[in-house]
């Protein structure tokens, strides 16, 4: 045979599941996009077409919805752990399960005081508006013995309108960029962090609290760092997470520099000075792309360099 089969996996991608939990009149929403990938003893289905070891992808889809009802969705991580454990332990040919989840957040709509006499402002606990800050992510991988949990977020747009500089860089005959001593620093954060929880004997992290705290430390580091480069800010963001969250050993960021350029207003007799409150042109492309991993000392990097594959 001139060819052999390499790495392979299969499953059902992007199963949208919305779970409403009713606590009396108070409702709670979990809105997930779940992708399942299974691998193991799958040679024959590729070589001969035999489906004897194949769990239909339609079954994996049904399992996602059934588990949402049967187990509920405490967190994206916990839900992914339930699914991964089920697929590996219930089907002998399946050796590894990888569950990827995107979570979309919602917040409550508060009733107006004017309507409280009709319906009671404190009684509206079932109306929500979709949050637009970021998409929460997690990837659960289980091989029957060890777990790997990598969580994160994407599409979180942040900006510092000052306390950022960029100067002292290498210059050659193609350099036209002027040094900046008071600039806007803006980026769209894509980040992943790897937990050091790897087996059932360890104490499991509190997934919801961990996410809230990681995001808090990340944003505080962005806001509190006087930045001389986006690289410096990235490192401070990752270090703040590692130093404050003992359950996390590795953080990787991909940060596009969302450039804001001063508009030349001199042709109109106007001075566009940052000290007076300037006008900027927000450029969407091309953009600088800053990427790096921050590790706890003594730990090995495991998060893929290319976050588009995670």
C-alpha positions in Angstrom: 0.0 0.0 0.0 1.7 3.3 -1.1 -0.1 5.4 1.5 -1.0 5.1 5.2 -3.5 6.9 7.3 -2.4 9.7 9.6 -4.1 11.6 12.3 -7.9 11.7 11.9 -10.9 12.7 13.8 -14.6 13.2 13.2 -17.7 14.6 15.0 -20.4 17.2 14.8 -19.4 20.8 14.7 -21.2 23.9 15.9 -24.2 22.5 17.8 -26.1 25.5 19.0 -27.7 24.8 22.4 -29.5 27.3 24.6 -30.4 26.1 28.1 -33.0 28.0 30.2 -32.9 27.3 33.9 -35.9 28.4 35.9 -35.4 29.3 39.5 -39.0 30.2 40.2 -39.7 33.5 38.4 -36.0 34.0 37.9 -34.5 32.6 34.7 -30.9 31.9 33.8 -29.5 31.4 30.3 -26.5 29.4 29.0 -26.0 29.9 25.2 -23.3 27.6 23.7 -21.9 26.6 20.4 -20.5 23.1 20.9 -18.2 21.2 18.6 -17.3 17.5 19.1 -14.3 15.8 17.6 -13.6 12.1 18.3 -10.6 9.9 17.5 -9.4 6.4 18.1 -9.6 3.1 16.3 -11.0 4.5 13.1 -8.6 2.9 10.5 -11.2 0.6 8.9 -13.7 3.3 8.1 -11.1 5.0 6.1 -9.6 2.0 4.4 -12.7 -0.1 3.7 -15.6 2.1 4.6 -16.7 -0.1 7.5 -18.7 1.9 10.0 -18.5 -0.8 12.7 -16.5 1.6 15.0 -18.3 4.8 14.0 -20.6 6.6 16.4 -22.8 8.7 14.0 -22.2 12.4 14.2 -25.9 12.8 14.5 -25.7 10.8 17.8 -23.1 13.2 19.1 -25.4 16.1 18.3 -28.2 14.4 20.1 -26.0 13.7 23.1 -25.1 17.4 23.4 -28.8 18.4 23.7 -29.7 15.5 26.0 -26.8 16.3 28.3 -27.9 19.9 28.4 -31.2 18.8 29.8 -30.0 15.8 31.9 -26.9 17.5 33.5 -27.6 21.2 33.0 -24.9 23.6 32.1 -23.1 24.8 35.2 -20.2 26.2 33.0 -18.9 25.7 29.5 -15.9 23.8 31.0 -18.0 21.5 33.2 -20.4 20.7 30.3 -17.4 19.9 28.0 -16.0 17.6 30.7 -19.3 15.7 31.0 -19.4 15.2 27.2 -15.7 14.2 26.8 -15.9 11.7 29.6 -19.1 10.2 28.2 -17.7 9.6 24.7 -14.5 8.1 25.8 -15.9 5.8 28.5 -19.1 4.7 26.6 -17.5 3.8 23.3 -14.5 1.4 23.2 -13.2 2.5 19.8 -13.1 6.1 20.9 -9.8 6.9 22.6 -9.8 10.7 22.7 -12.6 13.3 22.7 -12.1 17.0 22.1 -14.9 19.4 22.9 -14.7 23.0 21.8 -17.2 25.5 23.1 -18.0 29.1 22.4 -20.2 30.8 25.0 -22.4 33.9 24.3 -23.2 35.9 27.4 -26.6 37.6 28.2 -27.5 40.1 30.8 -30.9 41.0 32.3 -33.0 43.9 31.1 -34.1 46.0 34.0 -37.7 47.2 33.9 -38.4 50.9 34.1 -39.7 52.5 37.3 -42.6 53.9 35.3 -43.9 50.4 34.6 -43.4 49.0 38.1 -46.9 49.7 39.2 -48.2 47.5 36.3 -45.9 44.5 36.4 -43.5 45.2 39.3 -40.0 46.3 38.4 -38.5 43.5 40.5 -40.6 40.8 38.8 -39.1 41.0 35.3 -36.5 38.3 35.6 -37.0 36.6 32.2 -35.9 39.3 29.8 -32.3 39.5 28.5 -30.1 41.5 26.1 -27.1 39.8 24.4 -23.8 41.1 25.7 -21.4 42.2 23.0 -18.1 42.4 24.8 -16.5 39.1 24.0 -17.0 35.5 23.1 -16.0 33.0 25.8 -14.1 29.9 24.7 -13.0 26.5 26.1 -11.5 23.3 24.7 -11.7 20.1 26.7 -9.5 17.1 25.6 -9.7 13.7 27.4 -8.0 10.4 26.6 -9.5 8.3 29.3 -6.8 9.2 31.8 -5.6 12.8 31.5 -7.5 16.1 30.9 -6.4 19.2 29.2 -8.6 22.3 29.6 -7.7 25.4 27.7 -10.1 28.3 28.1 -10.1 31.8 26.7 -11.9 34.6 24.9 -11.9 36.5 21.6 -13.3 39.7 20.2 -12.7 41.7 23.4 -11.9 45.2 22.1 -10.0 47.5 24.6 -8.4 51.0 24.3 -6.2 53.3 26.3 -6.5 56.8 25.0 -3.2 57.9 26.5 -0.3 56.5 28.6 1.1 54.8 25.5 4.3 55.6 23.6 6.2 54.1 20.7 9.7 55.3 19.9 13.4 54.3 19.8 12.7 51.6 17.2 14.9 50.5 14.3 14.9 52.8 11.3 16.0 52.2 7.8 15.4 53.9 4.4 11.8 52.5 4.3 10.8 53.9 7.7 8.2 56.7 7.5 6.5 56.2 10.9 7.0 59.1 13.3 7.9 58.4 16.9 4.9 58.8 19.2 5.1 60.0 22.8 1.3 60.1 23.5 -0.7 57.7 21.4 -3.9 55.6 21.5 -3.3 52.0 22.3 -6.1 49.7 21.1 -6.4 46.0 20.4 -8.9 43.2 20.0 -7.9 40.6 22.6 -7.8 36.9 21.6 -6.4 34.9 24.5 -6.2 31.3 25.8 -5.1 30.0 29.1 -4.3 26.4 30.1 -5.3 25.0 33.5 -3.0 22.8 35.5 -5.9 20.5 36.4 -5.2 17.3 34.5 -6.7 14.4 36.4 -9.7 13.5 38.5 -7.7 13.2 41.7 -7.0 16.9 41.7 -9.4 19.5 43.0 -11.3 20.9 40.0 -11.2 24.7 39.5 -14.3 26.9 40.0 -14.7 27.5 36.2 -17.0 30.5 36.4 -15.1 32.3 39.1 -11.8 31.6 37.3 -13.0 33.1 34.1 -14.3 36.3 35.8 -11.0 36.7 37.7 -8.8 36.1 34.7 -10.7 38.7 32.7 -10.5 41.1 35.6 -6.7 40.8 36.0 -6.2 41.0 32.2 -8.2 44.2 31.9 -6.6 45.7 35.0 -3.1 45.0 33.6 -4.0 46.6 30.3 -5.4 49.7 32.0 -2.6 50.1 34.6 0.4 49.5 32.4 2.2 52.6 31.1 2.9 51.1 27.7 6.1 51.6 25.7 5.1 48.8 23.3 2.1 46.5 22.9 4.5 43.6 23.6 5.2 45.1 27.0 1.4 45.4 27.7 0.8 41.8 26.5 3.5 40.5 28.9 2.0 42.4 31.8 -1.5 41.0 31.0 -0.2 37.4 31.0 2.0 37.9 34.1 -0.9 39.4 36.1 -3.0 36.3 35.3 -0.2 33.8 36.2 0.7 35.6 39.4 -2.9 35.8 40.6 -4.5 32.6 39.4 -2.7 29.5 40.8 -4.9 27.2 38.6 -3.3 28.5 35.4 0.2 27.7 34.1 0.2 29.2 30.6 -1.4 32.1 28.8 -1.2 33.0 25.1 -2.3 36.2 23.5 -2.8 37.3 19.9 -3.2 41.1 19.9 -3.7 43.0 16.7 -2.7 46.6 17.0 -5.8 48.6 16.1 -3.9 51.7 14.8 -5.3 55.2 15.3 -3.5 57.8 13.2 -3.6 61.5 13.8 -5.5 63.2 11.0 -3.6 66.0 9.2 -5.8 69.1 9.7 -3.2 71.7 8.8 -4.6 72.2 5.3 -7.7 73.6 7.1 -5.7 75.8 9.5 -6.3 73.5 12.4 -3.8 72.1 14.9 -4.5 68.5 15.8 -2.6 68.1 19.0 -3.1 65.2 21.4 -2.8 67.5 24.4 -5.9 69.4 23.3 -7.9 66.3 22.4 -7.1 65.0 19.0 -9.0 63.6 16.0 -7.8 60.2 14.7 -8.4 58.0 11.7 -9.1 54.4 12.9 -7.5 52.1 10.4 -8.7 48.5 10.2 -5.9 47.1 8.0 -3.1 46.4 7.6 -2.4 46.1 11.3 0.5 45.0 13.5 0.0 41.6 15.1 1.6 40.9 18.4 1.6 37.4 19.7 3.3 35.7 22.7 3.0 33.1 25.4 3.5 33.8 29.1 4.4 30.8 31.3 4.7 30.0 34.9 8.4 29.4 35.6 9.2 25.7 35.1 6.2 24.9 33.0 6.1 23.8 29.3 4.3 25.6 26.6 1.4 23.5 25.2 -1.0 26.0 23.7 -0.7 26.1 19.9 1.2 29.0 18.5 -1.6 29.5 15.9 -4.8 30.3 17.9 -6.9 29.9 14.8 -6.5 26.2 15.3 -7.7 26.3 18.8 
